[in-house]
Each structure stands twice: as C-alpha cells, then as structure tokens.
Amino acid sequence: MSLNFSQELILENNYVLLRSLQESDLENLLEFSINEPNTWEYSLIRANGKENMMNYIQLAVKARENKNQFPFIVFDKKSEKYAGSTRFYDINLEFKTLQLGFTWYGKKFRGTGLNKQCKFLLLQFAFETLGMERVEFRADNNNKRSIAAMKSIGCKVEGVLRSHMPTSNSVVRRDSIILSILREEWFDEVKPNLLKRIGK
C-alpha cells in the first residue's frame, strides 16, 4: 500500500491516538514549548517558545505536503490530554524504507508506557500496512534517554556516524547513532515482545 500524504491518518488503540499534525495544533502543544524548553535539547529544530513551536509545526506540515514526511500529534487517552509529537520521515516507498523519529513527549508522559504504545501503532502501520522492509531510528549519541527508549522496544544498534550533523548551536557537531528494525524482526520478536509489554 502507498502512503496518501493528502489524506488524514489516525492510528489508535485503547491507550493512545495519533492523528495527522495540523497547523491548528499549535494551541494543543503550546504549553510544552513555554514550560518545558529542555525537551528539545538534542533536537536540531527547536520548538521552545511560541514562535519556535509555530515554525516547528509549519515545517512539519510543509514536509508532509512535499511527501517526504508524515507528522503526527499524540493524544493520551488516559489523561485525555495531548502529549507530544512524532513522525515518519525520509520515506522511500520504492525501497520500502523509512525513518521514525522527531519524537518528543511532555515530562509527565515520559516513562508511562505511552512511547511503547505509540511505537507499536507506528511500527505495525509501517510493516503491516505500508509493507516496509526496514524502519530506521537516529539520535544524538549523547541522548542516552532516547537511545535507551529505542533499545527497549527492540531496535538494534548498527553503528555511529561521526560528526554527522550540526547541533542547534551550529558550533558543535553531533555523532548520530543508527538503530533499526527489519521486517522479519518485527514479526519474529519485536511485535510479540511489545504486545506483552503494552498489555494487549
């Protein structure tokens, strides 16, 4: 199946709902940009402060229009509150690969199991609906929390790209760690293990 970038997309279960990110979602995410600026410490595109968050969302929506990214807003059904954002990017339908990232959540949603619920829905859609052969993840090699979260869902480390890209201060360059899940790994181990952990 191909990904229809012009169609609204909703992925959900009993715990979380992911839907296409819209420019009108600024109000839903504004509190994070104002009150939790450190959320984007390792992000090249900062969303701290109203103007930065507005720019962050506009860039994400534009990337979807250009058909190379598909951003989502995350809604936590337990608290009935918006929790953060994530997206597919570097989407290559011909090669059946994509990257999953730009993921962030507000402080009170971290460590609650929400990330695993989101990753299950996104990976299930990528492998079982889109027919992807590989889903890749990248992070700043210093971002230990993000790396631990990726490993905990079953991502395998492939290596580190040294001096891979600039950081937000444009002086220091970051090393990027590369992780991935392959199609057979999803069905053989990652999916069964995630199902046990998210209580399905």
Secondary structure, 3 states (H helix, E strand, C coil): CCCCCCCCCEEECCCEEEEECCHHHHHHHHHHHHHCHHHHCCCCCCCCCHHHHHHHHHHHHHHHHCCCEEEEEEEECCCCEEEEEEEEEEEECCCCEEEEEEEEECHHHCCCCHHHHHHHHHHHHHHHHCCCCEEEEEEECCCHHHHHHHHHCCCEEEEEEEEEEECCCCCCEEEEEEEEEEHHHHHHHHHHHHHHHHCC
